[in-house]
Amino acid sequence: MDDAPERDGPVIPATARMGRTALTVADLAETVAFYRDVVGLAVQSRSERAATLGAGGRPLLELRREADAPPRARGQAGLFHNAFRVPDRAALGAALDRIRDRGALDGASDHHVSEALYCTDPEGNGVEVYADRPREEWPRADDGTAEIGTVPLDLDALAGESDGADAAPPGTDLGHVHLEVPSLDRARSFYADRLGLGVQTETRGAAFLAAGDYHHHVGANTWNGRSEPAGGRGLAWFEFLLPDAEAVATARSRLSAADVTVTDRETGFEVADSDGIAVRFRAGSDPPES
């Protein structure tokens, strides 16, 4: 089986972006409260077994209650964090206020391309809230790829720019998903060689990949020694939004022709990555990344 994208371009085009991410949880009420009160997402729909949360009318997070689902085992691949991107530093400062007041701040970093806050939801899923720096300020290698770094973030300065908002503003989206994987080579084979994402930055034990010239839509790391396929509670799936229905149909056809198992979902389709993590594709009408 040939793992390289076809010569007419990558399966995931440069104009793709992230859509929603989905979690399987045991306690729906507690998890909804966290993403509403701490992350600042609005509850868009809610039932006894499911909830959708988002910002500015855009759905970003699907929660599904499965009380009998086993916890994710220590060695299993899966989610490192979901990363929700806010539009500016004032909104990130407000997120810092909410995390400090209603949750617990696990860490904070200036990544040169973005500024990020880290916390953990009640089910143990990692969460990042971040704001991008202007693209013209991103450090880039000679080949044009973005160079992600990590230095301390000045939290006092960030808090001083907070707009005090109690919720994430319109324009908030799912910026990227960061995975824990057993093998970077295997993850790269799927996301870069099969789907056509570009490797933007590689560091010790981690790789960051993107459609187009964004700093990353998917991160993957081996820091915690995962060795088993995904399973249990936690990440159920995440999705890419492709430009239109034709792009979705083309991606589906190409993956199917390459012997990738394709399952139809909603108005798009789903495949499993090299570690059994579900990746969905559908057409998206939201405004593209600025």
C-alpha positions as a Markdown table, in Angstrom:
| # | Residue | x | y | z |
|---|---|---|---|---|
| 1 | Met | 0.0 | 0.0 | 0.0 |
| 2 | Asp | 1.4 | 3.4 | -1.0 |
| 3 | Asp | 1.4 | 5.7 | 2.0 |
| 4 | Ala | 2.2 | 8.9 | 0.1 |
| 5 | Pro | -0.6 | 11.4 | -0.9 |
| 6 | Glu | -1.4 | 11.5 | -4.6 |
| 7 | Arg | 0.4 | 13.8 | -6.8 |
| 8 | Asp | -2.5 | 16.2 | -7.1 |
| 9 | Gly | -2.1 | 17.4 | -3.5 |
| 10 | Pro | -2.6 | 16.3 | 0.1 |
| 11 | Val | -5.8 | 14.6 | 1.2 |
| 12 | Ile | -6.3 | 17.4 | 3.7 |
| 13 | Pro | -6.0 | 20.7 | 1.7 |
| 14 | Ala | -4.2 | 23.7 | 3.0 |
| 15 | Thr | -7.5 | 25.5 | 3.7 |
| 16 | Ala | -8.7 | 22.9 | 6.1 |
| 17 | Arg | -9.2 | 23.7 | 9.8 |
| 18 | Met | -10.4 | 22.0 | 12.9 |
| 19 | Gly | -14.1 | 21.5 | 13.7 |
| 20 | Arg | -15.3 | 19.7 | 16.8 |
| 21 | Thr | -13.8 | 17.4 | 19.3 |
| 22 | Ala | -15.8 | 14.7 | 21.3 |
| 23 | Leu | -15.2 | 13.2 | 24.7 |
| 24 | Thr | -16.7 | 10.1 | 26.3 |
| 25 | Val | -17.3 | 10.9 | 30.0 |
| 26 | Ala | -18.8 | 9.3 | 33.1 |
| 27 | Asp | -20.2 | 12.4 | 34.8 |
| 28 | Leu | -21.9 | 14.6 | 32.2 |
| 29 | Ala | -23.1 | 17.3 | 34.6 |
| 30 | Glu | -19.7 | 17.9 | 36.2 |
| 31 | Thr | -18.0 | 17.9 | 32.8 |
| 32 | Val | -20.5 | 20.3 | 31.2 |
| 33 | Ala | -20.1 | 22.7 | 34.2 |
| 34 | Phe | -16.3 | 22.7 | 33.8 |
| 35 | Tyr | -16.3 | 23.6 | 30.1 |
| 36 | Arg | -19.0 | 26.2 | 30.7 |
| 37 | Asp | -17.7 | 27.9 | 33.8 |
| 38 | Val | -13.9 | 27.5 | 33.5 |
| 39 | Val | -13.2 | 27.3 | 29.7 |
| 40 | Gly | -16.2 | 29.6 | 29.0 |
| 41 | Leu | -18.0 | 27.6 | 26.3 |
| 42 | Ala | -21.8 | 28.0 | 26.0 |
| 43 | Val | -24.1 | 25.1 | 26.3 |
| 44 | Gln | -25.8 | 24.8 | 22.9 |
| 45 | Ser | -27.8 | 21.6 | 23.5 |
| 46 | Arg | -28.2 | 19.3 | 26.4 |
| 47 | Ser | -29.9 | 15.9 | 27.0 |
| 48 | Glu | -29.6 | 13.3 | 29.7 |
| 49 | Arg | -26.8 | 11.6 | 27.8 |
| 50 | Ala | -25.2 | 14.2 | 25.6 |
| 51 | Ala | -24.3 | 17.9 | 25.4 |
| 52 | Thr | -22.9 | 20.2 | 22.8 |
| 53 | Leu | -20.8 | 23.3 | 23.8 |
| 54 | Gly | -19.3 | 26.1 | 21.7 |
| 55 | Ala | -18.8 | 29.8 | 21.2 |
| 56 | Gly | -20.5 | 32.4 | 19.0 |
| 57 | Gly | -22.9 | 29.8 | 17.7 |
| 58 | Arg | -20.1 | 27.5 | 16.5 |
| 59 | Pro | -20.1 | 23.9 | 18.0 |
| 60 | Leu | -16.7 | 23.0 | 19.4 |
| 61 | Leu | -17.1 | 20.2 | 21.9 |
| 62 | Glu | -19.4 | 17.1 | 22.0 |
| 63 | Leu | -19.8 | 15.3 | 25.3 |
| 64 | Arg | -21.3 | 11.8 | 25.5 |
| 65 | Arg | -22.1 | 10.2 | 28.8 |
| 66 | Glu | -21.3 | 6.5 | 29.1 |
| 67 | Ala | -21.2 | 5.7 | 32.8 |
| 68 | Asp | -20.1 | 2.1 | 32.1 |
| 69 | Ala | -17.2 | 3.0 | 29.8 |
| 70 | Pro | -14.0 | 2.0 | 31.4 |
| 71 | Pro | -11.4 | 4.7 | 32.2 |
| 72 | Arg | -8.6 | 5.0 | 29.7 |
| 73 | Ala | -5.9 | 2.7 | 30.8 |
| 74 | Arg | -2.5 | 4.1 | 31.7 |
| 75 | Gly | -0.7 | 2.7 | 28.7 |
| 76 | Gln | -3.3 | 3.6 | 26.1 |
| 77 | Ala | -2.9 | 6.2 | 23.3 |
| 78 | Gly | -5.4 | 9.0 | 23.3 |
| 79 | Leu | -5.8 | 12.7 | 24.2 |
| 80 | Phe | -3.0 | 14.8 | 25.6 |
| 81 | His | -5.2 | 18.0 | 25.4 |
| 82 | Asn | -7.8 | 19.7 | 23.4 |
| 83 | Ala | -6.8 | 23.2 | 22.6 |
| 84 | Phe | -9.4 | 26.0 | 22.4 |
| 85 | Arg | -8.1 | 29.1 | 20.6 |
| 86 | Val | -9.5 | 32.5 | 21.7 |
| 87 | Pro | -9.2 | 35.5 | 19.3 |
| 88 | Asp | -7.0 | 37.8 | 21.4 |
| 89 | Arg | -4.9 | 38.4 | 24.5 |
| 90 | Ala | -7.7 | 40.1 | 26.4 |
| 91 | Ala | -9.8 | 36.9 | 26.0 |
| 92 | Leu | -6.9 | 34.8 | 27.1 |
| 93 | Gly | -6.5 | 37.0 | 30.2 |
| 94 | Ala | -10.2 | 36.4 | 31.0 |
| 95 | Ala | -9.6 | 32.7 | 30.6 |
| 96 | Leu | -6.8 | 32.9 | 33.1 |
| 97 | Asp | -9.2 | 34.7 | 35.5 |
| 98 | Arg | -11.8 | 31.9 | 35.2 |
| 99 | Ile | -9.2 | 29.1 | 35.5 |
| 100 | Arg | -7.8 | 30.7 | 38.7 |
| 101 | Asp | -11.2 | 31.4 | 40.2 |
| 102 | Arg | -13.0 | 28.2 | 39.3 |
| 103 | Gly | -10.4 | 25.6 | 38.4 |
| 104 | Ala | -6.7 | 25.0 | 38.7 |
| 105 | Leu | -3.9 | 26.2 | 36.5 |
| 106 | Asp | -1.6 | 23.4 | 35.6 |
| 107 | Gly | 0.9 | 25.5 | 33.6 |
| 108 | Ala | 1.4 | 28.3 | 31.2 |
| 109 | Ser | 3.8 | 28.8 | 28.3 |
| 110 | Asp | 4.8 | 31.3 | 25.6 |
| 111 | His | 5.4 | 29.1 | 22.5 |
| 112 | His | 6.6 | 32.0 | 20.3 |
| 113 | Val | 3.7 | 31.3 | 17.9 |
| 114 | Ser | 1.1 | 31.5 | 20.7 |
| 115 | Glu | 0.5 | 32.0 | 24.4 |
| 116 | Ala | -1.1 | 29.1 | 26.2 |
| 117 | Leu | -2.8 | 28.2 | 29.5 |
| 118 | Tyr | -3.2 | 24.6 | 30.7 |
| 119 | Cys | -5.7 | 22.9 | 33.0 |
| 120 | Thr | -7.4 | 19.5 | 33.4 |
| 121 | Asp | -11.1 | 18.7 | 33.2 |
| 122 | Pro | -12.9 | 16.7 | 36.0 |
| 123 | Glu | -12.4 | 13.4 | 33.9 |
| 124 | Gly | -8.7 | 13.9 | 33.6 |
| 125 | Asn | -8.7 | 15.2 | 30.0 |
| 126 | Gly | -6.0 | 17.9 | 29.3 |
| 127 | Val | -7.2 | 21.3 | 28.2 |
| 128 | Glu | -5.3 | 24.2 | 26.6 |
| 129 | Val | -6.7 | 27.7 | 26.1 |
| 130 | Tyr | -4.5 | 29.8 | 23.9 |
| 131 | Ala | -4.2 | 32.9 | 21.7 |
| 132 | Asp | -2.0 | 33.1 | 18.6 |
| 133 | Arg | 0.6 | 35.7 | 18.2 |
| 134 | Pro | 0.3 | 37.6 | 14.9 |
| 135 | Arg | 1.5 | 35.4 | 12.0 |
| 136 | Glu | 4.2 | 37.8 | 11.0 |
| 137 | Glu | 5.8 | 37.4 | 14.4 |
| 138 | Trp | 6.1 | 33.6 | 14.1 |
| 139 | Pro | 9.6 | 32.3 | 13.9 |
| 140 | Arg | 10.1 | 30.2 | 10.8 |
| 141 | Ala | 12.8 | 27.9 | 9.6 |
| 142 | Asp | 14.5 | 28.4 | 6.2 |
| 143 | Asp | 11.9 | 26.1 | 4.6 |
| 144 | Gly | 9.0 | 28.2 | 5.9 |
| 145 | Thr | 7.8 | 25.9 | 8.6 |
| 146 | Ala | 6.8 | 27.4 | 11.9 |
| 147 | Glu | 9.1 | 26.9 | 14.8 |
| 148 | Ile | 7.3 | 26.2 | 18.1 |
| 149 | Gly | 9.3 | 26.8 | 21.3 |
| 150 | Thr | 8.5 | 27.0 | 25.0 |
| 151 | Val | 9.5 | 29.7 | 27.5 |
| 152 | Pro | 7.7 | 31.0 | 30.6 |
| 153 | Leu | 4.6 | 33.1 | 30.2 |
| 154 | Asp | 4.3 | 36.4 | 32.1 |
| 155 | Leu | 1.0 | 35.7 | 33.9 |
| 156 | Asp | 0.9 | 39.0 | 35.7 |
| 157 | Ala | 1.1 | 40.9 | 32.4 |
| 158 | Leu | -1.6 | 38.6 | 30.9 |
| 159 | Ala | -3.9 | 39.1 | 33.8 |
| 160 | Gly | -3.5 | 42.8 | 33.4 |
| 161 | Glu | -4.9 | 42.6 | 29.9 |
| 162 | Ser | -8.0 | 40.6 | 30.8 |
| 163 | Asp | -11.3 | 41.9 | 29.5 |
| 164 | Gly | -13.1 | 40.3 | 32.5 |
| 165 | Ala | -15.4 | 38.3 | 30.2 |
| 166 | Asp | -17.3 | 35.4 | 31.8 |
| 167 | Ala | -17.5 | 33.4 | 28.6 |
| 168 | Ala | -15.3 | 32.7 | 25.6 |
| 169 | Pro | -16.0 | 35.3 | 22.9 |
| 170 | Pro | -17.3 | 34.7 | 19.3 |
| 171 | Gly | -14.3 | 33.7 | 17.2 |
| 172 | Thr | -13.2 | 31.1 | 19.7 |
| 173 | Asp | -12.5 | 27.7 | 18.0 |
| 174 | Leu | -10.8 | 24.4 | 18.3 |
| 175 | Gly | -7.3 | 25.4 | 17.3 |
| 176 | His | -5.6 | 22.0 | 17.5 |
| 177 | Val | -5.7 | 18.5 | 19.2 |
| 178 | His | -2.6 | 17.1 | 20.8 |
| 179 | Leu | -2.4 | 13.3 | 21.1 |
| 180 | Glu | -0.4 | 10.8 | 23.1 |
| 181 | Val | 0.9 | 8.1 | 20.8 |
| 182 | Pro | 3.1 | 5.0 | 21.2 |
| 183 | Ser | 5.2 | 5.9 | 18.1 |
| 184 | Leu | 6.0 | 9.2 | 16.4 |
| 185 | Asp | 7.1 | 7.4 | 13.2 |
| 186 | Arg | 3.7 | 5.6 | 13.0 |
| 187 | Ala | 1.8 | 8.8 | 13.8 |
| 188 | Arg | 3.8 | 10.7 | 11.2 |
| 189 | Ser | 3.1 | 8.0 | 8.6 |
| 190 | Phe | -0.6 | 8.5 | 9.1 |
| 191 | Tyr | -1.0 | 12.2 | 9.5 |
| 192 | Ala | 1.8 | 13.4 | 7.2 |
| 193 | Asp | 2.3 | 10.6 | 4.7 |
| 194 | Arg | -1.3 | 9.4 | 4.5 |
| 195 | Leu | -3.3 | 12.6 | 5.1 |
| 196 | Gly | -0.8 | 15.1 | 3.8 |
| 197 | Leu | -0.3 | 17.3 | 6.9 |
| 198 | Gly | 3.0 | 19.1 | 6.9 |
| 199 | Val | 5.4 | 18.6 | 9.8 |
| 200 | Gln | 6.0 | 22.1 | 11.2 |
| 201 | Thr | 8.1 | 21.4 | 14.3 |
| 202 | Glu | 9.8 | 18.3 | 15.7 |
| 203 | Thr | 11.2 | 18.3 | 19.2 |
| 204 | Arg | 12.4 | 15.6 | 21.5 |
| 205 | Gly | 9.5 | 13.1 | 21.6 |
| 206 | Ala | 7.0 | 15.3 | 19.8 |
| 207 | Ala | 5.9 | 16.3 | 16.4 |
| 208 | Phe | 3.5 | 19.2 | 15.3 |
| 209 | Leu | 1.7 | 18.9 | 12.0 |
| 210 | Ala | -0.6 | 21.2 | 10.1 |
| 211 | Ala | -2.6 | 21.9 | 7.0 |
| 212 | Gly | -1.1 | 24.8 | 5.2 |
| 213 | Asp | 1.3 | 27.1 | 7.1 |
| 214 | Tyr | -0.5 | 27.1 | 10.5 |
| 215 | His | 1.8 | 26.2 | 13.4 |
| 216 | His | -0.1 | 22.9 | 14.1 |
| 217 | His | -3.5 | 21.3 | 13.9 |
| 218 | Val | -2.3 | 18.0 | 15.3 |
| 219 | Gly | 0.3 | 17.5 | 17.9 |
| 220 | Ala | 1.7 | 14.0 | 18.9 |
| 221 | Asn | 4.0 | 13.0 | 21.7 |
| 222 | Thr | 5.5 | 10.0 | 23.3 |
| 223 | Trp | 6.4 | 11.6 | 26.6 |
| 224 | Asn | 4.4 | 9.3 | 28.8 |
| 225 | Gly | 5.3 | 6.0 | 27.3 |
| 226 | Arg | 2.0 | 5.0 | 25.8 |
| 227 | Ser | 2.2 | 1.6 | 24.2 |
| 228 | Glu | -1.4 | 0.4 | 23.5 |
| 229 | Pro | -4.1 | 1.5 | 21.1 |
| 230 | Ala | -6.7 | 4.1 | 22.2 |
| 231 | Gly | -9.7 | 3.0 | 24.3 |
| 232 | Gly | -11.9 | 3.7 | 27.2 |
| 233 | Arg | -13.2 | 7.1 | 28.3 |
| 234 | Gly | -11.7 | 10.3 | 26.9 |
| 235 | Leu | -11.2 | 11.3 | 23.3 |
| 236 | Ala | -14.0 | 9.8 | 21.2 |
| 237 | Trp | -13.1 | 11.6 | 17.9 |
| 238 | Phe | -12.0 | 14.9 | 16.5 |
| 239 | Glu | -12.7 | 16.4 | 13.1 |
| 240 | Phe | -11.3 | 18.4 | 10.2 |
| 241 | Leu | -13.5 | 20.8 | 8.3 |
| 242 | Leu | -12.8 | 20.7 | 4.6 |
| 243 | Pro | -13.7 | 23.6 | 2.3 |
| 244 | Asp | -16.8 | 22.0 | 0.6 |
| 245 | Ala | -18.6 | 18.8 | -0.1 |
| 246 | Glu | -16.5 | 18.1 | -3.2 |
| 247 | Ala | -13.3 | 18.2 | -1.0 |
| 248 | Val | -15.0 | 15.7 | 1.4 |
| 249 | Ala | -16.0 | 13.4 | -1.4 |
| 250 | Thr | -12.5 | 13.6 | -2.9 |
| 251 | Ala | -10.8 | 12.8 | 0.4 |
| 252 | Arg | -13.1 | 9.9 | 1.0 |
| 253 | Ser | -12.5 | 8.5 | -2.4 |
| 254 | Arg | -8.7 | 8.8 | -2.1 |
| 255 | Leu | -8.6 | 7.2 | 1.3 |
| 256 | Ser | -10.9 | 4.4 | 0.3 |
| 257 | Ala | -8.8 | 3.7 | -2.8 |
| 258 | Ala | -5.7 | 3.5 | -0.5 |
| 259 | Asp | -7.3 | 0.7 | 1.5 |
| 260 | Val | -8.2 | 2.9 | 4.5 |
| 261 | Thr | -11.4 | 1.8 | 6.1 |
| 262 | Val | -13.9 | 4.6 | 5.8 |
| 263 | Thr | -17.1 | 4.9 | 7.8 |
| 264 | Asp | -19.8 | 7.4 | 6.8 |
| 265 | Arg | -20.8 | 9.8 | 9.6 |
| 266 | Glu | -23.3 | 12.6 | 9.6 |
| 267 | Thr | -22.5 | 14.6 | 6.5 |
| 268 | Gly | -19.0 | 13.3 | 6.2 |
| 269 | Phe | -16.9 | 10.3 | 7.1 |
| 270 | Glu | -14.6 | 8.8 | 9.7 |
| 271 | Val | -11.3 | 6.9 | 9.6 |
| 272 | Ala | -9.1 | 5.5 | 12.4 |
| 273 | Asp | -5.5 | 6.6 | 12.7 |
| 274 | Ser | -2.6 | 4.3 | 13.4 |
| 275 | Asp | -3.5 | 4.0 | 17.1 |
| 276 | Gly | -7.3 | 3.6 | 16.7 |
| 277 | Ile | -8.1 | 7.3 | 17.3 |
| 278 | Ala | -11.2 | 8.3 | 15.2 |
| 279 | Val | -10.7 | 11.2 | 12.8 |
| 280 | Arg | -13.7 | 12.7 | 11.1 |
| 281 | Phe | -14.1 | 14.9 | 8.0 |
| 282 | Arg | -17.0 | 17.1 | 6.9 |
| 283 | Ala | -17.5 | 20.3 | 5.0 |
| 284 | Gly | -17.4 | 23.4 | 7.1 |
| 285 | Ser | -19.0 | 26.8 | 6.4 |
| 286 | Asp | -17.4 | 28.7 | 9.3 |
| 287 | Pro | -15.0 | 31.6 | 8.4 |
| 288 | Pro | -11.5 | 30.3 | 7.7 |
| 289 | Glu | -8.6 | 31.1 | 9.9 |
| 290 | Ser | -7.3 | 34.7 | 9.8 |
